[in-house]
């Protein structure tokens, strides 16, 4: 709401439960949590662009085309994917919380 000049927001979304990233993002944006934002930004669904990927994968699981698009059209990166389970398997914790961050930084360097 405080950044009305943002034209696009790319969101890295994993396919899950038989839904595409686009379907998952549409469901998220229907949440009451986004009511005020939808009032303020009527074209919110058009501004949020779900990109299929996974922080556990090399190059974030992005296709070459999506990686180029995101790198060319992004100015700011927010990263919040992580596991916060204290009893999580160590290998998965490292993959998500260390290597996932590294992959985000590698993409950000291309911007």
Buried (B, 14 or more C-beta within 10 A) or exposed (E): EEEEEEEEBBBBBBBEEEBEBBBBBBEBBEEEEBEEEBEEBEEBBEBBBBBBBBBBEEEBBBEEEBBEBBBEEBEEEEBEBEBEEEEEEEEEBEBBBEEBBEBBEEBBEEE
